[in-house]
Amino acid sequence: MADAERLRHVAGIVKTHLGLKPVVVLSAMGDTTDHLLEAGDAALRTGKVNAGRLVNLHLETIKSLKPQVQKEIKLLLDEVVGLLSGISVTNELTPKTRDYLVSYGERLSVRIAAAFFESVGINAKAFDAWDLGFLSDSNYGLAELSQASWKLIREKITPLVNSGLVPVVTGFIARDGQGYITTLGRGGSDLTATMIAAACKAEEAQIWKDVDGILTADPRIVTGARPVEALNYEEASELAYFGAQVLHPRAMLPCIKTGTPVMVKNSYNVTAPGTRIGPGMQSRGKPAKKRKSSRVKEDAPIRAITFRRNITLVDIVSSHMLGQYGFLAEVFLAFARRSISIDMIATSEVSVSLTLDTAYDLTALKEELLKIASVEIKSGKAIVSVIGDVARSSEILARAFRTCQLSGVPVQMVSQGASKVNISFIVDDTEAAQVVKALHTEFIESEIS
């Protein structure tokens, strides 16, 4: 959705799926969301209104595609400029106003897209998500959809698609009970699509990205990374949470609830099979084009490897933990009071190690914890996660540790999630890429048949 050329390409994809009664969910064009946020912050900080990049992108797109929505788009752009002017005058930008501001990205894109679709023979119409049943709470910036949305979405969308219409729906946005616009947070457009698929009992939700599905590793790190043909929901969720950025975990929740499959496809390479996510899926790696004759064995122990950098490791040690109840509760309460989210945990009789995002200021937290234990905080760490076969966790651990040992990388903490499909460990940030490459060679490339 970067520009007019990409919209033409999207129209071609939609045309090939008309027989399946599609509902199209779109995000904002290009970097529109970022531009809106930057313009809002600039209006607040400097009192100046600058919506030039936003206006130029959309007017140039209209000029290239020639859809019959010039007047409507110009009105929306005028509203954006007016809102920015209000922010500059009042010197105020609340979370509610910020959501209202960024909503214009999706509202502009669906109107341009639907009008262009019509011009090339697709019976399409633009809809704001709230007109199709998307109701949320008032947690601006990270709103949760209400239970009532399930029924409303089904009741409003089903007659439209049965009539032969292709609804083109705004992703990312909804409205709360007072009628104010909300945004659904990171992965919000994907969440809109999966919610529609789940509520309407669709055949599947297709999420179109710029990669050939979910890969066995980050291709920027591992040149031999290849698409994974199929994953179950747990595997895909763990991959997404621990670093794979193709699909946000929240986006899968509606489809997990109903068992609706999710296909991750590449809009730049429509012939690529993509990755299918669903209940009870059996995974196997799909080779890159240059290795068409090879496959990752179906019984390979590892599906994929991912990692997250910029992690802080906190080690808390106290003999008071031995045989005492309430100690861990006191530790975690200290984190909760400061709204600090914990990623990984490992415990022994007298210690607990945990990981955090580096965005937190831990000064006050450390002072409180020092009253009950010794505390060591280490920054510059990375979480490396392997997602694999539950039944082979012992083998995975043994091979992973041996690989790290041969690479000369000490493992500083280990955690296996309750789902058992994810085994994660901590290494130095500077060693993460080396470890991921070595693990990919050991678990993925060695399993080519």
N, C-alpha and C positions, 0 to 999 in steps of 0.2 A: 504493500500500500504506500510505497514511497512517493510515487508520482503518477502521471497520466499513463505512462507505459505499463506500469505494474497493474493499474486498474484495467487496462485492456486485457492483460494476461489473466487477471482474476475473472473477467467476464467469460473468457474462453473456458476456464475451469468450470464455472457455473453451468455453461451451456452443455458440457458433457455429462452433467449430473441431473439434468432437468427431469428425466424419467424417474428419478428417485424422490421427487417432491422435496427439494432442498429448502432449508431455511439458512440464509447467509448472515453471519455475524461478523461485523467489521470493527476494527480498532481505528484510531485516528491515523491520518496520513503521515508518513515519515516521522519526523521528530516533533510533530505538532504539540503533543502533551508537554514535552520538555520546554518548547518555546512559550507555551501558555504559562507554565510555572515560572519561567524566567521573567516573562513580561509582568506577571503579577508581583513578583519580588522586587523588580526594578521600580514599578509604580509605587510600591510601599516605601522603598528605601530612598529613592531619588525624587519621587513626585512626577516623573516623566512617563509618558505613555508611548510605547514603541511596540506596535504589532505588525511591523513591516514584513518580517519573514512569514508570519502566518497568513497575512493578506495576500502576499505575492504567490505563495505556493498554491493556494486554492483558486485564485483568479487565473493563474497560468494553466492550471489543470483544466478549468472550465474552458479556457480559450482553446486548448489542445483537443479536448474531447467533444466540445460543443453540445453538452447536454442542456436541456431546456429548464435550467434552474438558476440562471444568472441572478434574477431578482431575489429569490429566496436566500441564496448564498450571500449576496451582498448585505441583505438585512441582518443575517446572523453575524457577519463580520462587523457590521456597525454596532451590534449589541455587545460584541467583545470589546470593541474600542470604548464604548460607553461604560462598561463595567470596569475596565482598567482606569478610566478617568475618575470613576467613583472611588476606587481604591486609593488613587493618588490624592484626592481631595480629603477623604476621611482619615487617611493615614491608618487604615485598618484592613487586615486580611485574615479573617477568621477561617477555621477549618471548613465551615459551611460555605463560605464564599469561595474558598479555594476549589472545593468540589464543583460548585456552580461554574467557575471559570474553566476548569479543565474539561468539563462535559461538552464544551463546544467542539472539541476535536472530533469526537465520535458523531456528534449531530451533523457536522459539516460533511464528514466522509460518507455517511450512508445516503445523504441526499444527492450528492454528486454521483455516487456509484449506482444508485437505483435509477436515476435519470439516464445515465449512460447505458445501463443494462437494457432499458426500454428502447433506446435508440438502435440497439443491435438485435432487437427481436425477442428479448426476454421479458415476460410479463412480471415486472417487479414493482415493488412499492417500499419506500423508506418508512421505518417505524422507530420511534424512540422506545427504549426497552420498557419504560413504565407504562406505555400504552398497551403493552402485551403482557402485563401482569407482574412485572418485576418490582416488588415492594421490599423494602429493607428496614432495618433499624436506623437509628440516627448516629451511628458511630462513623462520623465523617472521615473519609480517607481509607477506612477499612470496614465498610458496612457489611452486615450479614443479611442474606435474603431471608424473608419471613416464611414460615410454614405455609401461609396462605398463597404464596407465589406458585406453589406446585399446581394447585387446581386452576388458578387464574391463567397461568401460562398455557396449560393444556386447552382450556376452554376458548382462549382467544386465538391461538395459533392454528389449532387443528382445522377449523373451518376455512381458514385462509389457504392453507396448502392443499386442502381437498378441492378448493375451487380452481386450482391451477395457478395461483399467485405465488411468486417467490418473495417472501418477506425479507427485507434487508434491514437488519436490526443493529442498533447501537450496542457494542460491547461495553463492559466496564462500568456502566452507570445504572442507577435505579432511582427510586423516590421513596422517602420515608412516609410515615403516617400523617405528617403535617404537610406533605406535598413538596418538601424540599429535596433537591437533587443530591444524591449521594454517589460515591464511587466505591468500587468493590476491592480496591487494593491491587497489589501485584498479581498478575495472572487473571485480572478481572474480565478481560474479553474472552479468554478461554473458559472461565467459569460461566459466563453468559451462555456460551455455546453448549457446554455440557449440561447445564441446567435445562435448556430447551430440549436437548436430546433425551434426557432422563424423564422430564415431566411429560413429554409428548410420546414417550415409548418409541423413540426412533430406532431405526435399524442400527445406526451407529453415529457417533460424533466424530467428525473429521477436524483435526486441528492442523492447519497449514502453516508451516514454518519455513526457515531457510536452510534446513539440513535434512538429510535423508532418513529422518526418524531419530530415535534415541540410539546413541552410539555406545560402543563398548568402552570408550574413553574419550576424553577431550581431544579432538583432532589437532588442536593447536599444540598439544603436548606429544601425542602419540600418532605418528604418521600412518601407522597400520590400523587405526581405529576403523571399525566397520559397524554398520547398522545392526541392531538387534531385531530379529524378525518378530518376536512376541515376548511379552512380559505379563505377569499377573499384576493386580493392583498394588499388592504389597511391595513388590520389587520396584515398580515404577515410582511409587511414593517415596521409598527410601532413597532411590537415586536422585529424585528431585530435591528432597530435603537436604541431602548431603553434597550438593554442588551441581548436579546436572540441571541446566537452566532451560531445557526445552519445554518442560511442562511443570507448572507449579502444583504442589500437592493439593491445594484447595480446589483446583479446577477439577480434580478427579472425584471429589466427594459425591456429587449428585449421581454420577454413573456407577460408583461403587455401591450406592444405596439401591439402585435398580438393576445392577448387573449389565448395564449398557456398555458395549465395547467402545473403545476410543482408538481411532487411527491417527497417528502422527505422520503427516505427509510433507513433502518438500514442494513448495509452490514454484521453485526455480528448476525443479527436476521432477515433473509430474509422473514420469514413467517409473520412478523409484518405488519399490513396494512399500516402504515406510515401516513403521513399528505398530503392531496391534497390541493393545492393552485390554485385558478383560479377565473375567473370573476363570481360574484354573488354566490360564494360558501356559503352554510349554515353550520355553525360550530356546533360541539358538541364534548365534551370530550369523549375519549375512555378509558375504565377502564384498570387498570393494571391487569396482569394475575391473581393475587391473589384475584381479585374482578370481576371475569368474569360475574357474574350475575347482575352487577350494571352498570348504565350509567349516565352520566351527562345529565340532561334534555335538549332537543333541544331548549327550550325557555329560558335557563339560561341566565342571563344578561351579564355574563363575559366569555370571551373565554380563556384568559390566563393572568398571572401576571408576570411581569419581573422587574428588577431593575439594576441600574448602581451605583457602588460605586465610591469613590474618586472624588466627585463633589465639586466645589466651588460655593458658592452663593454670588452674588454681589447685594447689595441694594443701589439704588441711589435715593436720596430724594432732592427736590428743589421746593420752592414755585413759582419759575420762570416757572415751567411747566404749572401752572394754566392758561388756556386760551391762551397760547403762541404757535405759530407754530415754527417749526424748532428746538425745544429743543431735541426731540428724535433723529432727524437726526444728530445733533451734537454729541450726545452720541454714536450712532452707528458708526459714522465716526471715532471716537477715537478707537473703537475696530477694524474697518476695516484697519486703518493705520498700525496696529500691527499684522494683519493677525490672529486675535483671533476669533475663531468660537463660536457662541452662540448656546446653546442647547434649553433652555426653556426661555420664557418671560412671565411676568405678569405685568400689569400696572394699576395705578390708576391716579387720577387727578394730584397728586403731587409726584408720585414716580414710579420707574420701578425696578423690581427685575428680575434678569436673572441668568442662570447657565452656568458654563464653565467647561471644563476639567481642572484638577489640573496641567497639564503639562506646563501651561503658567506662565511666570514671569509677575506679574501685577504691579510692582513697578512704572514704568513710566506711565502706564495707569491710576493708581490711582491719581498720581500727576496732570495729565491733567484734569481728571474728577472733582477733588477738586476745580478747578477754577470756576465751574459752579454749583456744587451741593455738598451735603454731601455724603460721600461714606463709606459703611461698607462692608468689605470682610470677609466671613466666610468659612473656609475650613472644611473638614471632614464631608461632606454631602453626601446624596444618593438620586437618583431619583427613585421613585417607580411608575410604570406605570401599569394601568389596561386597557386591551383591550376588548371592549365589544360592546353591542348593542347601536347604535346611539339613538334610540328612547327612551332608558331607562336611559339616562345620569343623570337625576335628582335622580332617585332611586339609581343608582350606587354611586353618590356623597354622598347621605345621609347615605347609609349603610357603605361606606368606612370611612367617618368621625366618625361615631358611633363606628366602629371597632377600629379605632385609639384611640378614647377617652377611650374606655374600656381597651385598652392595655396600657394606660398611656403615649401615644406618641403624642407630639404636632406636628401638620402639619405646616410647616414654609412657604410654598408657594404652590399654585395650578395653573395648566395650563391645558386647554383643547384645543387640536389641532384643526385646521380647518377641518380636516377629521371627527371630532366628535367621532371617534372610540377609541381614546386614551385620558385618563384622567391621568395626572401625578402630583405627589406632592413630596415635599422635606421633608425629615426627617434626623436626625443625622445618620451618617454612621453606628454607633454602634447599631442602632435600626432597620436597614433595614431588616435584616433576621427575626426579631420578627414580623414586620409588614407584610411581605410577607406571613409568616405562618398563621397569623391571617386572612388576606384577603382570602387566599386559603381555609381556613376552612369555612369562611362566604359565599364566592361566588361559590366555586367549590364543596367542599365536602358536603355542605348542599343541593346541587341541585341534588344529586344522586337519581335516581328513582328506 
